[in-house]
């Protein structure tokens, strides 16, 4: 028996487990601070499964039990079944269409009795495993465009299905897996193209469409002048430059308007324009917009959420108001306080100092995951570890950006802190599979 225990604990990264447990405790504390009602017996309410913090406590217990089960699993099981996990994830996403329940504008949730399950969350695990499996194939040559397209398809297929379920924010998380591909040799030109596309979208939203079209045409002309020598040697260079210029103008004139009028929901359009600080142009307006009676300007929910969030964080000062003393977070001024805007509770209750501690823990978590990734002998384990790091980084960066107005409010939870059983279990499983693979880091897994 003692020998089995020593084999189970051998190679386990306890630093990562300790960070995980600390973040779990902070999450429970934050949810308790938001939803606790004065006068309720603390211990009884924690065990009742009637309050949000009680439910999160039981979710945490299930997550830790599941983590222990994963640690007892043979590490070869994960690469051997990675494709089956992926197929199961896609199947669950497809089952959402006939069996979904509409919850807060999204159609991505399956409700079974009193339990809600969001397959798109689960697919973060399946994509991480399947992508790691594909990239670790012995015959893999990731410099070939065919290999790059297959890897991109593995990542984007669940993203597309998630968008069809009106969960655009969660679909964006799957783009984080491109960081794994860059680590494995995806050419940097794709990063340049990605940032250029993002810049083009932002410019389309900020500038007059005719002015931007002229600017793009001028830039195309300048590029042609700067490449005259190459054009004289090869006329195809001119054709490529002109086609890229026309593509950019086409995206600006037709692509972005189509995206905002036919893909994004009304509240998502409001949130994006709120982030860039501009009123929504008439061609992008869906339905009726509220107008402030005094200023005559458009008003939307996203503006209110972010303003209240900033007030809550700013009111915390240096050391905060205390666990149950926050006025903004205790009295419901900030919507979605226990989920998307849970960071406000820490900012108001524990101030700048508490926020820095939480950010430090997240940085330590990410640094530890990357360290684990780089010490793997197995390509599968390394790719999976970078997949975990990418998902955590995306969630942390976007969620914190949402709370302080630097990113659109797209419904991204804060890992291990925000309320939600599916989210908590997903992040826990991601981490414990990594810990299990790392325990056998001297082994080359296929």
DOMARZA-743501 format. One record per atom (N, C-alpha, C): x negated, y negated, z negated. Coordinates in pm, whole numbers, padded with zeros to 5 digits, always signed. Layout:
BEGIN
XYZ ...
% end
This chain:
BEGIN
-00083+00121+00000 +00000+00000+00000 -00087-00126+00000 -00188-00127-00084 -00277-00243-00091 -00354-00259+00038 -00386-00141+00104 -00456-00148+00230 -00370-00213+00338 -00238-00179+00338 -00147-00240+00435 -00136-00390+00415 -00130-00431+00287 -00122-00574+00257 -00245-00648+00308 -00363-00586+00289 -00486-00652+00333 -00491-00660+00485 -00437-00558+00555 -00434-00561+00700 -00338-00670+00751 -00227-00687+00682 -00130-00790+00721 -00189-00929+00705 -00258-00952+00594 -00310-01085+00565 -00442-01114+00635 -00505-01011+00692 -00635-01030+00755 -00625-01122+00877 -00703-01228+00878 -00709-01319+00992 -00600-01423+00995 -00505-01417+00902 -00394-01514+00902 -00446-01654+00866 -00403-01754+00942 -00447-01891+00918 -00357-01955+00811 -00404-01951+00688 -00322-02000+00576 -00312-02153+00576 -00408-02220+00637 -00400-02367+00646 -00275-02408+00724 -00249-02339+00836 -00132-02370+00917 -00004-02336+00842 -00004-02228+00767 +00114-02190+00689 +00141-02292+00579 +00037-02342+00515 +00055-02442+00409 +00113-02572+00466 +00060-02615+00581 +00114-02736+00646 +00261-02716+00680 +00292-02599+00731 +00431-02564+00767 +00522-02574+00645 +00480-02516+00533 +00562-02517+00411 +00580-02659+00356 +00476-02740+00365 +00485-02879+00317 +00586-02957+00402 +00581-02939+00534 +00676-03008+00622 +00819-02960+00597 +00836-02830+00572 +00968-02778+00537 +01022-02847+00412 +00936-02859+00310 +00977-02921+00184 +01014-03068+00204 +00935-03139+00286 +00964-03280+00315 +01099-03292+00387 +01125-03201+00481 +01251-03203+00553 +01369-03183+00460 +01359-03085+00369 +01467-03061+00272 +01489-03183+00184 +01379-03245+00141 +01387-03362+00056 +01454-03479+00128 +01419-03497+00257 +01477-03606+00335 +01627-03585+00358 +01666-03463+00391 +01808-03434+00413 +01886-03448+00283 +01824-03406+00173 +01886-03423+00041 +01908-03571+00011 +01807-03653+00041 +01815-03797+00013 +01928-03864+00092 +01957-03812+00211 +02061-03872+00296 +02201-03828+00254 +02216-03699+00223 +02351-03643+00210 +02394-03613+00066 +02305-03628-00031 +02343-03600-00170 +02444-03703-00220 +02550-03656-00283 +02651-03743-00342 +02630-03755-00491 +02626-03878-00539 +02601-03902-00682 +02700-03824-00768 +02646-03757-00869 +02729-03683-00962 +02738-03534-00932 +02701-03493-00811 +02704-03350-00778 +02593-03277-00854 +02621-03158-00907 +02515-03079-00971 +02413-03035-00867 +02287-03072-00886 +02185-03053-00783 +02165-02906-00750 +02140-02824-00852 +02111-02683-00828 +02230-02611-00764 +02348-02638-00815 +02468-02572-00764 +02495-02612-00619 +02477-02740-00589 +02502-02786-00453 +02397-02733-00356 +02276-02707-00406 +02171-02650-00322 +02204-02505-00284 +02272-02435-00371 +02301-02294-00349 +02439-02269-00290 +02519-02373-00275 +02660-02356-00239 +02683-02327-00091 +02592-02362-00006 +02603-02354+00140 +02717-02444+00192 +02747-02549+00116 +02851-02643+00157 +02792-02778+00198 +02677-02811+00148 +02613-02938+00182 +02509-02915+00292 +02471-03023+00359 +02373-03010+00467 +02238-02962+00415 +02196-03016+00299 +02067-02973+00247 +02071-02829+00197 +02189-02783+00153 +02202-02643+00115 +02189-02553+00237 +02256-02590+00345 +02247-02511+00468 +02104-02509+00521 +02038-02625+00516 +01900-02630+00564 +01809-02543+00476 +01838-02537+00348 +01762-02452+00256 +01774-02306+00298 +01895-02262+00330 +01914-02124+00373 +01854-02098+00511 +01862-02199+00599 +01795-02186+00729 +01644-02167+00708 +01589-02242+00613 +01446-02232+00585 +01411-02093+00532 +01498-02038+00447 +01475-01903+00394 +01477-01800+00506 +01574-01813+00596 +01582-01722+00711 +01458-01737+00799 +01414-01863+00819 +01296-01890+00902 +01172-01824+00843 +01155-01833+00712 +01038-01773+00648 +01044-01620+00652 +01166-01565+00635 +01182-01419+00645 +01149-01372+00787 +01195-01450+00885 +01165-01418+01024 +01015-01430+01052 +00953-01530+00989 +00808-01547+01003 +00732-01429+00948 +00776-01378+00833 +00712-01261+00773 +00728-01140+00865 +00846-01125+00923 +00870-01014+01016 +00776-01024+01136 +00756-01145+01188 +00665-01166+01302 +00522-01129+01264 +00481-01164+01142 +00346-01131+01096 +00325-00980+01085 +00433-00906+01066 +00424-00760+01057 +00429-00692+01194 +00454-00772+01298 +00466-00719+01434 +00329-00706+01499 +00312-00604+01580 +00187-00586+01656 +00173-00703+01754 +00057-00766+01755 +00038-00883+01841 +00050-00848+01989 +00028-00721+02026 +00041-00680+02166 +00186-00684+02213 +00279-00685+02120 +00420-00687+02154 +00459-00811+02233 +00397-00926+02201 +00439-01054+02262 +00399-01066+02408 +00273-01037+02446 +00245-01039+02590 +00316-00928+02666 +00338-00813+02600 +00403-00701+02668 +00549-00731+02702 +00614-00811+02619 +00758-00838+02638 +00786-00982+02681 +00683-01058+02716 +00702-01201+02747 +00802-01223+02859 +00793-01143+02966 +00885-01160+03078 +01028-01125+03041 +01044-01026+02953 +01178-00989+02907 +01239-01102+02824 +01155-01165+02740 +01202-01279+02661 +01249-01391+02755 +01172-01415+02859 +01207-01522+02953 +01339-01491+03024 +01353-01367+03070 +01477-01327+03137 +01596-01340+03042 +01575-01301+02915 +01681-01316+02815 +01719-01461+02792 +01619-01549+02790 +01645-01692+02773 +01726-01749+02888 +01690-01713+03011 +01766-01759+03128 +01909-01707+03124 +01924-01580+03084 +02058-01521+03074 +02144-01597+02973 +02085-01631+02858 +02159-01707+02756 +02199-01845+02809 +02109-01908+02884 +02141-02038+02942 +02258-02027+03040 +02261-01918+03116 +02371-01897+03211 +02502-01868+03138 +02494-01800+03024 +02615-01770+02946 +02677-01895+02886 +02596-02002+02875 +02648-02127+02820 +02762-02181+02907 +02752-02166+03038 +02850-02227+03128 +02992-02175+03104 +03013-02042+03090 +03151-01998+03062 +03191-02002+02915 +03093-02004+02823 +03126-01989+02681 +03087-02109+02595 +03054-02223+02655 +03004-02336+02576 +03115-02406+02498 +03072-02480+02399 +03160-02571+02325 +03107-02712+02343 +03194-02806+02376 +03153-02945+02394 +03132-03009+02258 +03008-03051+02230 +02974-03113+02102 +02896-03240+02129 +02953-03355+02092 +02886-03485+02104 +02831-03510+02245 +02913-03479+02347 +02874-03510+02484 +02791-03404+02553 +02743-03304+02479 +02663-03198+02539 +02747-03072+02556 +02716-02995+02659 +02784-02868+02684 +02684-02753+02678 +02586-02765+02589 +02476-02668+02583 +02483-02578+02462 +02593-02582+02389 +02603-02509+02262 +02707-02398+02272 +02669-02281+02221 +02762-02169+02209 +02802-02158+02062 +02930-02158+02036 +02978-02151+01899 +03034-02011+01872 +02980-01946+01769 +03027-01814+01727 +03075-01825+01583 +03206-01832+01564 +03259-01854+01430 +03217-01990+01379 +03152-01991+01262 +03103-02117+01207 +02958-02144+01243 +02900-02060+01329 +02759-02074+01365 +02746-02131+01505 +02658-02231+01521 +02631-02290+01651 +02492-02251+01698 +02481-02216+01826 +02353-02175+01882 +02329-02248+02012 +02210-02304+02028 +02176-02379+02149 +02065-02303+02223 +02100-02229+02328 +02001-02148+02400 +01882-02228+02454 +01904-02355+02489 +01794-02436+02542 +01681-02450+02439 +01716-02455+02310 +01613-02459+02206 +01533-02328+02206 +01604-02216+02211 +01541-02085+02212 +01446-02069+02331 +01481-02133+02444 +01402-02119+02566 +01264-02184+02555 +01243-02269+02458 +01108-02322+02436 +01013-02206+02405 +01061-02110+02326 +00980-01994+02291 +00957-01907+02414 +01063-01880+02488 +01053-01789+02602 +00964-01846+02713 +00973-01977+02736 +00888-02039+02839 +00742-02037+02795 +00716-02065+02667 +00579-02062+02616 +00517-01924+02635 +00595-01818+02608 +00544-01682+02623 +00527-01645+02771 +00627-01676+02853 +00621-01638+02994 +00511-01713+03068 +00496-01841+03039 +00391-01920+03105 +00253-01868+03064 +00236-01836+02936 +00109-01780+02889 +00081-01647+02957 +00185-01564+02972 +00170-01435+03039 +00126-01453+03183 +00191-01546+03253 +00159-01567+03394 +00017-01620+03412 -00020-01718+03330 -00153-01780+03343 -00266-01685+03302 -00233-01581+03228 -00336-01487+03181 -00347-01362+03267 -00274-01358+03379 -00285-01243+03469 -00429-01228+03518 -00481-01105+03523 -00622-01085+03563 -00656-01142+03700 -00560-01137+03794 -00586-01184+03930 -00552-01332+03948 -00521-01402+03839 -00477-01541+03849 -00587-01633+03903 -00552-01709+04004 -00636-01816+04057 -00551-01943+04058 -00564-02021+03952 -00473-02135+03936 -00511-02254+04023 -00614-02239+04103 -00648-02345+04198 -00561-02337+04323 -00490-02225+04341 -00405-02208+04458 -00270-02277+04437 -00222-02349+04538 -00091-02417+04525 +00023-02319+04494 +00016-02197+04548 +00121-02099+04522 +00132-02067+04373 +00017-02048+04308 +00015-02019+04164 +00069-02138+04085 +00034-02258+04127 +00081-02378+04058 +00232-02393+04073 +00285-02363+04191 +00429-02373+04215 +00506-02271+04132 +00452-02149+04120 +00520-02046+04040 +00524-02088+03894 +00410-02139+03842 +00405-02184+03703 +00503-02299+03680 +00509-02392+03777 +00603-02503+03765 +00748-02454+03768 +00777-02355+03851 +00913-02300+03860 +00953-02233+03729 +00860-02160+03667 +00888-02098+03537 +00929-02201+03434 +00868-02317+03442 +00894-02424+03346 +01020-02503+03379 +01041-02530+03507 +01148-02621+03548 +01283-02553+03563 +01286-02420+03580 +01415-02350+03594 +01504-02370+03471 +01454-02344+03348 +01539-02372+03231 +01569-02520+03213 +01476-02606+03257 +01501-02751+03248 +01620-02790+03336 +01625-02734+03457 +01735-02765+03548 +01869-02716+03492 +01870-02594+03436 +01993-02541+03378 +02038-02625+03258 +01940-02674+03182 +01972-02757+03065 +02031-02891+03107 +01980-02948+03215 +02036-03073+03267 +02181-03053+03310 +02210-02939+03373 +02347-02910+03416 +02441-02896+03297 +02385-02870+03179 +02465-02859+03056 +02473-02992+02981 +02437-03102+03052 +02445-03239+02999 +02358-03257+02874 +02239-03197+02879 +02143-03210+02770 +02010-03253+02829 +02011-03373+02891 +01894-03423+02963 +01775-03442+02870 +01798-03490+02748 +01689-03514+02655 +01611-03388+02624 +01682-03280+02594 +01616-03154+02563 +01548-03096+02686 +01603-03120+02803 +01543-03071+02927 +01404-03131+02948 +01385-03255+02906 +01255-03321+02923 +01144-03251+02845 +01181-03180+02737 +01080-03111+02656 +01003-03010+02740 +01069-02948+02838 +01003-02845+02917 +00889-02902+03001 +00894-03033+03030 +00784-03095+03104 +00656-03099+03021 +00668-03083+02889 +00549-03080+02804 +00459-02962+02839 +00516-02856+02895 +00436-02738+02929 +00337-02764+03042 +00354-02875+03113 +00255-02909+03215 +00120-02940+03152 +00118-02978+03024 -00010-02999+02955 -00089-02868+02947 -00018-02756+02932 -00084-02625+02932 -00148-02600+03069 -00076-02634+03173 -00128-02613+03309 -00252-02698+03335 -00251-02822+03285 -00369-02906+03301 -00489-02848+03228 -00465-02789+03112 -00574-02724+03038 -00631-02607+03117 -00546-02542+03195 -00589-02424+03270 -00633-02456+03413 -00643-02585+03446 -00702-02620+03574 -00613-02688+03675 -00494-02731+03637 -00410-02807+03730 -00480-02937+03766 -00496-02970+03895 -00572-03089+03936 -00519-03217+03872 -00610-03308+03832 -00569-03435+03768 -00481-03523+03857 -00483-03498+03990 -00403-03580+04080 -00256-03574+04044 -00214-03459+03984 -00074-03446+03945 -00039-03541+03829 -00137-03565+03742 -00116-03662+03634 -00097-03801+03693 -00183-03834+03791 -00174-03964+03857 -00037-03980+03924 +00008-03873+03993 +00137-03878+04060 +00249-03895+03958 +00239-03822+03846 +00341-03831+03741 +00353-03971+03683 +00238-04031+03650 +00240-04166+03594 +00286-04268+03699 +00246-04246+03824 +00289-04337+03931 +00440-04330+03950 +00495-04209+03944 +00640-04193+03956 +00713-04261+03841 +00659-04243+03720 +00720-04308+03603 +00715-04460+03616 +00600-04512+03662 +00585-04656+03680 +00681-04708+03786 +00702-04628+03892 +00794-04668+03998 +00937-04676+03946 +00976-04579+03862 +01111-04580+03805 +01131-04702+03717 +01033-04729+03629 +01042-04845+03540 +01048-04975+03620 +00963-04984+03722 +00963-05105+03806 +01098-05123+03876 +01158-05012+03918 +01290-05018+03983 +01395-05073+03888 +01384-05038+03761 +01481-05085+03662 +01458-05230+03622 +01334-05275+03630 +01300-05410+03583 +01307-05516+03692 +01276-05479+03817 +01264-05578+03924 +01382-05572+04020 +01403-05684+04092 +01503-05688+04198 +01464-05587+04305 +01563-05511+04357 +01532-05401+04448 +01468-05450+04579 +01510-05566+04629 +01452-05618+04753 +01309-05665+04730 +01286-05731+04614 +01151-05777+04581 +01056-05658+04566 +01102-05552+04498 +01016-05435+04478 +00986-05367+04611 +01084-05361+04702 +01061-05301+04833 +00952-05378+04909 +00956-05511+04900 +00852-05594+04965 +00716-05566+04903 +00712-05558+04769 +00585-05531+04699 +00527-05396+04742 +00613-05294+04751 +00567-05161+04792 +00516-05162+04936 +00583-05238+05022 +00538-05248+05162 +00402-05317+05170 +00385-05423+05090 +00256-05495+05088 +00145-05403+05037 +00172-05328+04931 +00072-05235+04877 +00034-05131+04982 +00134-05081+05056 +00107-04985+05163 +00015-05046+05268 +00042-05172+05306 -00042-05241+05403 -00185-05258+05354 -00201-05293+05227 -00335-05311+05170 -00412-05178+05171 -00343-05070+05135 -00408-04938+05135 -00453-04900+05275 -00372-04934+05377 -00410-04906+05515 -00536-04984+05554 -00541-05112+05514 -00659-05194+05545 -00785-05141+05478 -00770-05095+05353 -00886-05044+05279 -00936-04909+05330 -00854-04842+05410 -00891-04709+05459 -00904-04705+05612 -00943-04820+05669 -00952-04828+05816 -01053-04729+05873 -01167-04713+05805 -01270-04621+05856 -01219-04477+05862 -01155-04435+05754 -01100-04299+05752 -00991-04281+05856 -00911-04388+05876 -00801-04381+05974 -00856-04368+06115 -00968-04437+06144 -01028-04428+06277 -01078-04286+06304 -01130-04221+06199 -01179-04084+06216 -01065-03982+06221 -00958-04011+06145 -00847-03915+06136 -00715-03990+06127 -00636-03985+06234 -00508-04056+06237 -00407-04001+06136 -00431-03879+06090 -00339-03820+05991 -00340-03897+05860 -00453-03964+05829 -00462-04043+05706 -00359-04157+05711 -00347-04221+05828 -00249-04330+05845 -00107-04277+05825 -00081-04160+05885 +00054-04101+05873 +00087-04071+05728 -00011-04017+05653 +00011-03984+05512 +00040-04109+05429 -00038-04216+05454 -00020-04340+05378 +00118-04399+05405 +00157-04402+05532 +00288-04457+05568 +00400-04374+05508 +00387-04241+05513 +00490-04153+05457 +00504-04172+05306 +00390-04186+05237 +00395-04209+05092 +00462-04342+05061 +00429-04446+05141 +00492-04576+05121 +00642-04570+05142 +00685-04500+05249 +00828-04484+05276 +00896-04402+05166 +00826-04301+05117 +00882-04219+05008 +00906-04304+04884 +00809-04388+04849 +00824-04475+04732 +00942-04570+04748 +00955-04628+04867 +01067-04718+04892 +01199-04641+04886 +01199-04519+04940 +01319-04437+04936 +01360-04401+04794 +01261-04368+04711 +01289-04337+04570 +01348-04459+04501 +01287-04575+04529 +01332-04700+04467 +01472-04741+04511 +01501-04722+04640 +01630-04767+04695 +01743-04667+04671 +01710-04538+04676 +01815-04436+04672 +01798-04336+04557 +01675-04292+04531 +01652-04188+04432 +01689-04228+04290 +01635-04342+04245 +01662-04388+04109 +01811-04422+04090 +01874-04497+04181 +02018-04521+04165 +02100-04393+04158 +02065-04292+04240 +02137-04165+04235 +02119-04098+04099 +01997-04102+04047 +01968-04042+03917 +02052-04106+03807 +02064-04237+03809 +02134-04309+03703 +02286-04307+03719 +02334-04284+03839 +02479-04285+03860 +02540-04145+03867 +02458-04042+03899 +02513-03908+03917 +02453-03802+03824 +02337-03828+03765 +02271-03728+03679 +02283-03767+03532 +02239-03887+03498 +02243-03932+03358 +02386-03965+03316 +02414-03938+03189 +02543-03975+03131 +02541-04124+03094 +02660-04178+03069 +02673-04321+03037 +02587-04360+02918 +02592-04279+02810 +02515-04315+02690 +02365-04307+02715 +02322-04218+02807 +02179-04208+02838 +02133-04330+02918 +02216-04376+03010 +02184-04498+03086 +02171-04616+02991 +02266-04626+02896 +02263-04736+02798 +02134-04732+02716 +02095-04612+02675 +01976-04599+02590 +01849-04639+02664 +01840-04599+02791 +01719-04631+02869 +01708-04781+02891 +01818-04846+02929 +01812-04991+02952 +01793-05066+02820 +01844-05009+02711 +01822-05070+02580 +01673-05067+02545 +01605-04957+02580 +01463-04944+02549 +01379-05045+02624 +01413-05072+02751 +01333-05167+02829 +01382-05310+02810 +01488-05328+02727 +01534-05461+02691 +01603-05536+02803 +01680-05465+02884 +01750-05529+02996 +01895-05487+03000 +01984-05580+03039 +02125-05546+03060 +02137-05449+03177 +02239-05367+03174 +02259-05267+03279 +02313-05336+03404 +02244-05320+03519 +02296-05377+03644 +02432-05316+03680 +02512-05389+03755 +02648-05345+03787 +02651-05209+03857 +02552-05186+03946 +02555-05060+04021 +02527-04937+03935 +02473-04959+03812 +02443-04847+03723 +02548-04829+03614 +02646-04919+03607 +02744-04913+03499 +02845-04801+03524 +02863-04718+03421 +02963-04611+03428 +03075-04645+03330 +03195-04667+03381 +03306-04702+03293 +03294-04846+03247 +03360-04877+03137 +03362-05013+03086 +03251-05034+02985 +03189-05150+02991 +03086-05188+02895 +03145-05283+02793 +03106-05265+02668 +03148-05358+02564 +03073-05490+02580 +03143-05599+02554 +03081-05731+02566 +03095-05804+02434 +02984-05859+02388 +02986-05935+02264 +03068-06063+02283 +03163-06087+02197 +03254-06202+02211 +03181-06334+02198 +03075-06339+02116 +03003-06464+02093 +02903-06494+02204 +02821-06394+02240 +02714-06418+02337 +02756-06389+02480 +02861-06308+02498 +02903-06271+02632 +02814-06166+02695 +02720-06110+02617 +02627-06010+02669 +02680-05869+02642 +02626-05774+02719 +02663-05634+02699 +02614-05586+02562 +02694-05501+02503 +02650-05436+02379 +02665-05286+02397 +02578-05209+02333 +02591-05065+02341 +02543-05001+02212 +02580-04874+02197 +02550-04800+02075 +02401-04786+02051 +02326-04767+02160 +02182-04747+02146 +02115-04867+02079 +02156-04988+02119 +02101-05108+02057 +02127-05106+01906 +02249-05074+01868 +02285-05072+01726 +02203-04969+01650 +02193-04848+01706 +02118-04741+01638 +01974-04782+01611 +01909-04833+01715 +01767-04867+01702 +01747-04985+01608 +01836-05086+01616 +01824-05200+01525 +01837-05157+01380 +01936-05072+01352 +01953-05024+01215 +01835-04938+01171 +01781-04863+01264 +01664-04780+01234 +01544-04866+01197 +01521-04971+01272 +01409-05061+01242 +01428-05130+01108 +01552-05169+01079 +01580-05234+00950 +01549-05138+00836 +01592-05012+00852 +01570-04912+00746 +01421-04889+00722 +01345-04872+00829 +01201-04846+00815 +01131-04968+00757 +01166-05087+00810 +01102-05209+00762 +01133-05240+00617 +01254-05204+00572 +01292-05236+00434 +01218-05152+00332 +01153-05046+00377 +01079-04961+00284 +00953-05026+00230 +00901-05124+00302 +00780-05193+00255 +00661-05100+00247 +00575-05125+00148 +00451-05049+00136 +00472-04911+00075 +00546-04904-00035 +00561-04776-00107 +00705-04727-00110 +00799-04799-00051 +00936-04753-00041 +01023-04788-00161 +01152-04760-00146 +01251-04791-00250 +01275-04675-00345 +01227-04558-00311 +01252-04441-00394 +01341-04341-00324 +01344-04219-00374 +01410-04107-00308 +01557-04132-00279 +01634-04177-00377 +01779-04194-00360 +01820-04340-00370 +01728-04429-00338 +01755-04572-00356 +01766-04650-00226 +01755-04584-00113 +01763-04654+00015 +01905-04695+00048 +01924-04820+00083 +02059-04870+00113 +02100-04836+00256 +02010-04851+00351 +02043-04824+00492 +02073-04675+00513 +01990-04591+00457 +02002-04448+00482 +02104-04380+00391 +02125-04433+00273 +02218-04371+00179 +02364-04404+00211 +02387-04517+00276 +02525-04562+00298 +02566-04560+00445 +02497-04480+00525 +02542-04450+00661 +02531-04561+00762 +02440-04656+00741 +02424-04763+00840 +02356-04712+00968 +02271-04611+00952 +02201-04554+01067 +02272-04426+01110 +02329-04422+01232 +02395-04300+01279 +02295-04185+01297 +02345-04062+01293 +02262-03942+01309 +02143-03943+01213 +02169-03987+01091 +02063-04007+00994 +01991-03877+00957 +02063-03768+00953 +02002-03643+00908 +01935-03566+01020 +01958-03610+01147 +01901-03537+01261 +01799-03623+01337 +01846-03699+01436 +01754-03773+01523 +01678-03882+01449 +01742-03945+01348 +01679-04059+01280 +01638-04025+01136 +01599-03901+01114 +01560-03859+00979 +01434-03930+00931 +01351-03976+01025 +01227-04046+00987 +01259-04174+00910 +01376-04234+00938 +01414-04357+00867 +01423-04334+00716 +01470-04216+00677 +01483-04183+00535 +01347-04187+00467 +01246-04133+00534 +01111-04134+00478 +01054-04275+00479 +01079-04349+00589 +01028-04486+00597 +01087-04577+00492 +01219-04564+00467 +01283-04649+00367 +01256-04600+00225 +01260-04470+00206 +01243-04416+00071 +01100-04419+00021 +01003-04397+00112 +00864-04385+00070 +00772-04487+00138 +00831-04574+00218 +00758-04687+00273 +00648-04649+00371 +00560-04746+00392 +00449-04728+00486 +00358-04614+00440 +00336-04605+00310 +00248-04499+00257 +00304-04361+00288 +00432-04341+00263 +00495-04212+00292 +00494-04179+00439 +00518-04280+00524 +00517-04260+00668 +00379-04217+00716 +00275-04282+00661 +00138-04246+00699 +00106-04103+00657 +00152-04063+00540 +00129-03925+00494 +00194-03826+00590 +00319-03853+00630 +00388-03763+00722 +00316-03758+00857 +00278-03873+00910 +00206-03877+01037 +00073-03802+01025 +00007-03817+00910 -00119-03746+00886 -00099-03595+00888 +00010-03550+00829 +00041-03406+00829 +00065-03356+00972 +00136-03434+01051 +00161-03394+01189 +00031-03391+01270 -00054-03491+01249 -00183-03492+01319 -00267-03372+01279 -00265-03340+01149 -00338-03223+01101 -00282-03096+01162 -00149-03088+01174 -00084-02973+01235 -00129-02957+01380 -00122-03066+01456 -00162-03059+01597 -00309-03026+01613 -00393-03088+01530 -00537-03060+01536 -00565-02914+01504 -00493-02860+01407 -00514-02720+01369 -00471-02625+01481 -00359-02656+01548 -00312-02571+01657 -00412-02573+01773 -00465-02691+01806 -00564-02700+01914 -00691-02626+01876 -00732-02638+01750 -00850-02565+01702 -00829-02414+01717 -00711-02368+01679 -00677-02227+01693 -00680-02187+01841 -00626-02274+01928 -00623-02243+02071 -00763-02222+02126 -00856-02307+02087 -00990-02303+02144 -01076-02189+02090 -01034-02123+01985 -01114-02012+01932 -01063-01875+01978 -00964-01875+02068 -00909-01748+02116 -00996-01687+02226 -01013-01557+02221 -01080-01485+02330 -00981-01454+02442 -00856-01441+02405 -00752-01406+02502 -00695-01531+02569 -00687-01528+02702 -00626-01639+02777 -00480-01653+02738 -00411-01540+02719 -00270-01544+02679 -00253-01621+02549 -00334-01589+02449 -00322-01655+02319 -00354-01804+02330 -00456-01838+02409 -00494-01979+02425 -00383-02057+02492 -00327-02002+02600 -00220-02072+02672 -00096-02086+02585 -00066-01981+02510 +00051-01990+02421 +00030-02098+02315 -00091-02103+02258 -00120-02202+02154 -00106-02344+02208 -00155-02367+02330 -00141-02500+02389 +00007-02530+02421 +00084-02426+02452 +00227-02446+02471 +00294-02493+02344 +00259-02432+02232 +00313-02472+02102 +00273-02616+02070 +00145-02648+02090 +00097-02784+02064 +00171-02886+02150 +00196-02852+02276 +00263-02944+02368 +00406-02973+02323 +00478-02868+02284 +00617-02886+02240 +00623-02971+02114 +00537-02941+02015 +00535-03020+01892 +00497-03165+01922 +00395-03186+02004 +00351-03322+02035 +00463-03402+02101 +00532-03342+02198 +00640-03412+02267 +00750-03452+02169 +00792-03359+02086 +00899-03388+01990 +00858-03498+01892 +00738-03488+01839 +00692-03587+01740 +00682-03726+01805 +00618-03733+01921 +00596-03862+01987 +00728-03928+02026 +00819-03851+02088 +00945-03909+02135 +01036-03945+02018 +01044-03857+01917 +01132-03886+01804 +01088-04012+01730 +00959-04022+01701 +00910-04141+01631 +00924-04265+01719 +00903-04247+01850 +00922-04359+01942 +01066-04406+01944 +01161-04312+01935 +01304-04347+01930 +01335-04434+01810 +01282-04397+01695 +01320-04465+01571 +01269-04609+01565 +01163-04639+01640 +01108-04776+01636 +01127-04849+01769 +01210-04792+01858 +01246-04861+01981 +01146-04852+02093 +01049-04759+02085 +00949-04746+02191 +00985-04637+02292 +01091-04563+02266 +01136-04457+02358 +01288-04454+02357 +01349-04412+02467 +01496-04402+02470 +01547-04304+02366 +01667-04328+02315 +01728-04238+02218 +01788-04121+02295 +01715-04010+02301 +01757-03897+02385 +01787-03771+02304 +01802-03785+02173 +01846-03671+02092 +01740-03565+02071 +01617-03607+02042 +01507-03513+02017 +01482-03506+01867 +01498-03388+01804 +01477-03377+01659 +01331-03384+01619 +01305-03423+01495 +01170-03426+01440 +01136-03286+01388 +01030-03223+01439 +01002-03083+01407 +00994-03054+01257 +01069-02954+01214 +01070-02900+01077 +01128-02998+00974 +01168-03117+01019 +01221-03219+00928 +01370-03242+00953 +01408-03259+01078 +01548-03286+01112 +01639-03169+01074 +01763-03202+01042 +01862-03099+01010 +01901-03022+01135 +01915-02890+01120 +01959-02806+01232 +01897-02669+01226 +01981-02565+01223 +01932-02429+01210 +01858-02381+01333 +01913-02404+01453 +01849-02357+01576 +01713-02420+01594 +01706-02551+01571 +01579-02623+01585 +01475-02572+01486 +01514-02556+01360 +01421-02510+01257 +01370-02370+01288 +01459-02280+01328 +01419-02143+01360 +01327-02140+01482 +01357-02225+01580 +01274-02229+01701 +01132-02271+01669 +01115-02381+01597 +00981-02427+01563 +00908-02327+01473 +00982-02262+01385 +00921-02163+01295 +00870-02042+01373 +00953-01993+01465 +00913-01877+01545 +00793-01911+01633 +00794-02031+01694 +00680-02076+01773 +00551-02070+01692 +00555-02121+01570 +00435-02124+01486 +00393-01985+01439 +00488-01904+01397 +00450-01774+01341 +00402-01677+01449 +00452-01687+01570 +00395-01607+01679 +00250-01648+01702 +00225-01779+01698 +00088-01829+01712 -00001-01775+01601 +00047-01779+01478 -00031-01730+01364 -00060-01581+01381 +00038-01506+01430 +00018-01362+01450 -00085-01335+01559 -00076-01408+01670 -00173-01391+01777 -00313-01430+01731 -00321-01537+01652 -00451-01583+01604 -00514-01484+01507 -00432-01411+01435 -00486-01310+01342 -00565-01203+01417 -00532-01181+01544 -00606-01086+01629 -00684-01161+01737 -00744-01273+01700 -00811-01358+01799 -00933-01294+01863 -00989-01191+01800 -01103-01122+01861 -01059-01023+01968 -00928-01002+01977 -00874-00906+02073 -00835-00978+02202 -00859-00916+02316 -00816-00972+02444 -00682-00911+02479 -00577-00993+02474 -00440-00946+02499 -00402-00965+02645 -00327-00870+02698 -00280-00877+02837 -00128-00868+02840 
% end
